[in-house]
Amino acid sequence: MRQIFFFLIFSISFSYSQLLDLDYSFKRKSERLLKVDLLKQFMLSYDTNGSIGMTAEVINIRYVSKKGTDLSFSLVGTQILYFGSKSDKLNSFSQLMNPLGGRIGSIISFSQPISYKDKTSYSFTSSIGERMIFSNPIGNSVGFGNRYFLNTHASFGLFYQKLFNENVLENKSLMLWFSPQIIFAYSNKNDIKRFFLNDLKTNSYGYSSELGLEYNKVLKIGLLLNQFINTENSSKLKSPTLRITVNYKLKKTKILDLNQQ
């Protein structure tokens, strides 16, 4: 029990652009920034396997250096509202392909700007971590220890954003973002057998591509396509997964906001 407790506190889950804060300044930073938010945002997602999930970002700690390096830590939890498949294997796979999937986890994300030009910017992003996913193993094994598995995630890629419209006086804006990434995942051999009947490799790799819009800095709508390319060819898990996400950011969530020249 003690090992589980410390895992829940210190586990890290791979983060995609759903949680990234978009940069509306489009210029090099001249000051350092430190922010802490509680109950920052909520997200609903639906994927092509028919699963519906809800994610809450309970706490977010964000630091931005004068060079624009952006580091953030988030504590999140995802609850599956509806499993869309009669197959336990596909339901487990839906959570695995959700970048924020897992009952509980902490997320570390990194972003470094590469260039700014005419209300557009390019950044390098990367993340690494681990998460706990609850699902039904094949064969309906009972007991708490049989209903979850650990999954290690890693990735790196690019993040592009472009501001189409902004009216400061009316507090209105429309921002587009696009993020292609290379993804990696690892789960131990016993877990792969229990939940996926060895249709996945213990070391999986593939790609993800996400496109989205942010409206008025509070509402995000995104499309995420990802796939493991070294999956067994005869398996249904070989097919790409398409996910629709809707994020809503709460406005008054800051408990700390520090700027330093």
C-alpha positions in Angstrom: 0.0 0.0 0.0 2.8 2.4 0.8 4.4 1.8 -2.6 1.1 2.5 -4.3 0.7 5.8 -2.4 4.2 7.1 -3.4 3.5 6.0 -7.0 0.3 8.1 -7.1 2.2 11.2 -5.7 5.3 11.0 -7.9 4.2 9.2 -11.1 4.5 11.2 -14.3 2.3 10.9 -17.3 3.1 11.9 -20.8 1.5 15.1 -21.9 0.3 16.3 -25.3 -0.8 19.8 -26.3 -4.2 19.5 -24.6 -2.7 20.9 -21.5 -0.2 23.3 -23.1 -0.8 27.1 -22.5 -0.8 28.9 -25.9 1.5 31.9 -26.1 -0.2 35.1 -27.3 2.8 37.4 -27.0 4.7 36.1 -30.1 8.0 37.6 -28.8 11.0 36.7 -26.7 10.4 36.9 -23.0 12.0 39.6 -20.9 10.9 38.3 -17.5 10.5 35.1 -15.6 7.1 33.8 -14.7 5.8 31.4 -12.0 2.1 30.5 -11.7 0.1 28.1 -9.6 -3.5 27.3 -10.6 -6.1 25.1 -8.9 -8.9 23.4 -10.9 -7.5 25.0 -14.0 -9.4 23.1 -16.7 -11.7 20.3 -17.6 -11.8 18.2 -20.8 -14.3 15.8 -22.5 -13.0 13.3 -25.1 -14.5 10.9 -27.6 -12.6 8.4 -29.7 -13.3 6.1 -32.7 -13.6 3.1 -30.3 -16.7 4.8 -28.8 -15.2 5.6 -25.4 -16.1 8.9 -23.6 -13.8 10.3 -20.9 -13.6 13.3 -18.6 -10.3 14.8 -17.4 -9.8 17.3 -14.7 -6.5 19.2 -14.1 -6.6 19.6 -10.4 -3.4 21.6 -10.0 -0.9 23.2 -12.4 2.5 24.7 -11.6 4.1 26.6 -14.5 7.5 28.2 -14.8 8.7 30.2 -17.9 12.3 31.5 -18.1 13.5 34.7 -19.8 14.6 32.5 -22.8 11.0 31.2 -23.1 11.7 27.7 -21.7 8.3 26.5 -20.5 8.1 23.8 -17.8 4.8 22.8 -16.1 3.7 20.2 -13.6 0.0 19.1 -13.5 -1.9 16.7 -11.3 -4.8 15.2 -13.4 -7.3 12.5 -13.3 -9.4 10.9 -16.1 -12.7 9.1 -15.5 -14.2 6.9 -18.3 -17.9 7.8 -18.5 -18.7 5.2 -21.2 -16.8 2.3 -22.7 -17.8 2.2 -26.4 -16.8 -1.4 -27.2 -17.8 -4.8 -26.0 -14.2 -5.8 -26.2 -12.2 -5.3 -23.0 -9.0 -5.2 -25.1 -10.3 -2.2 -27.2 -11.5 -0.4 -24.1 -8.1 -0.7 -22.5 -6.5 0.4 -25.7 -8.7 3.5 -25.8 -7.2 4.6 -22.4 -3.7 3.7 -23.5 -4.0 5.9 -26.7 -5.5 8.8 -24.7 -2.5 11.0 -23.8 -4.2 12.0 -20.5 -5.7 8.5 -19.9 -5.3 6.9 -16.5 -7.3 7.2 -13.3 -4.7 9.5 -11.7 -1.3 10.8 -12.7 1.1 13.8 -12.6 2.3 15.4 -15.8 5.5 17.2 -16.6 5.6 19.0 -20.0 8.4 20.9 -21.6 8.4 23.5 -24.5 11.1 25.6 -26.0 10.4 28.3 -28.6 12.3 28.0 -31.9 11.1 31.0 -33.8 8.5 33.9 -33.8 7.2 35.5 -37.0 4.0 37.5 -37.9 1.8 36.1 -35.1 3.1 32.6 -35.6 5.5 30.6 -33.5 7.3 27.2 -33.6 8.4 25.3 -30.5 10.1 22.0 -29.6 8.2 19.9 -27.1 9.0 16.7 -25.2 7.7 14.7 -22.3 8.4 11.5 -20.5 6.6 9.7 -17.6 4.4 7.0 -16.2 0.7 6.5 -15.4 -1.7 4.1 -13.9 -4.6 2.8 -16.1 -7.6 1.0 -14.7 -9.5 -1.4 -17.0 -10.9 -4.9 -17.2 -8.2 -7.5 -18.1 -9.1 -10.2 -20.6 -10.6 -13.1 -18.7 -12.2 -10.8 -16.0 -9.6 -11.4 -13.3 -10.9 -10.0 -10.0 -9.1 -7.9 -7.4 -7.7 -4.4 -7.3 -4.2 -5.5 -8.3 -5.5 -7.2 -11.4 -7.5 -4.2 -12.7 -4.7 -1.8 -13.4 -1.5 -1.6 -15.3 1.4 0.8 -15.5 2.5 2.4 -18.8 5.6 4.4 -19.4 5.3 7.1 -22.1 7.8 9.3 -23.9 7.7 11.6 -27.0 9.2 14.5 -28.8 8.0 16.8 -31.6 7.0 20.2 -32.7 4.3 22.7 -31.8 3.0 25.3 -34.2 0.6 28.0 -33.4 -1.0 30.9 -35.4 -3.2 33.8 -34.2 -6.0 34.5 -36.6 -7.9 37.1 -34.7 -7.5 39.1 -31.4 -9.6 42.0 -30.1 -8.0 43.0 -26.8 -10.8 45.5 -25.9 -13.5 42.8 -26.3 -11.3 40.0 -24.9 -11.9 37.9 -28.1 -9.3 35.8 -29.9 -9.0 32.7 -32.2 -5.8 30.7 -32.2 -4.9 27.6 -34.3 -2.3 25.0 -33.2 -0.8 21.9 -34.8 1.5 19.4 -33.2 3.2 16.3 -34.9 5.1 14.0 -32.5 6.9 10.7 -32.3 5.6 8.6 -29.4 6.9 5.7 -27.4 5.3 3.4 -24.8 6.4 0.6 -22.5 4.4 -1.9 -20.4 5.8 -5.1 -18.9 5.2 -8.4 -20.6 2.7 -9.7 -18.1 0.5 -6.7 -18.4 0.6 -6.8 -22.2 -0.6 -10.4 -22.0 -3.4 -9.7 -19.4 -4.9 -6.7 -21.2 -4.0 -7.1 -24.8 -3.2 -10.8 -25.4 0.2 -9.8 -26.8 -1.3 -7.8 -29.7 1.0 -5.0 -28.5 4.7 -5.1 -28.1 6.2 -4.4 -24.7 8.0 -1.5 -26.4 5.6 0.3 -28.8 6.4 3.3 -31.0 4.4 5.4 -33.5 3.2 8.9 -34.2 0.6 11.4 -33.1 -0.7 14.5 -34.9 -3.0 17.0 -33.3 -4.9 20.0 -34.7 -7.0 22.4 -32.8 -8.5 25.8 -32.2 -8.6 27.9 -29.0 -11.4 30.5 -28.7 -11.2 33.4 -26.3 -8.4 31.7 -24.4 -10.9 29.5 -22.5 -12.3 27.0 -25.0 -10.2 24.5 -26.9 -11.5 22.0 -29.6 -9.0 19.5 -30.9 -8.6 16.5 -33.1 -5.9 13.9 -32.2 -4.8 11.1 -34.5 -2.3 8.6 -33.1 -1.1 5.0 -33.9 1.5 2.5 -32.8 3.1 1.3 -36.0 4.9 -1.9 -34.7 1.6 -3.6 -33.6 0.7 -7.0 -34.9 -0.7 -6.6 -38.5 -3.7 -8.9 -37.9 -4.8 -7.0 -34.8 -7.5 -4.4 -34.5 -5.1 -2.3 -32.4 -3.1 -1.7 -35.6 -5.7 0.9 -36.8 -5.1 4.6 -36.0 -7.2 6.1 -33.2 -9.0 9.4 -33.8 -10.0 11.4 -30.7 -12.1 14.6 -30.4 -11.4 16.7 -27.4 -13.1 19.8 -25.8 -11.3 21.7 -23.1 -12.7 24.5 -20.9 -10.4 26.7 -18.8 -11.8 28.3 -15.7 -10.9 31.9 -15.3 -10.3 32.6 -11.6 -8.0 29.7 -10.6 -4.7 31.4 -9.8 -3.4 31.1 -6.2 0.1 32.4 -7.1 1.2 34.7 -10.0 4.8 36.0 -9.9 6.7 38.0 -12.6 10.3 38.9 -12.2 12.4 41.0 -14.6 
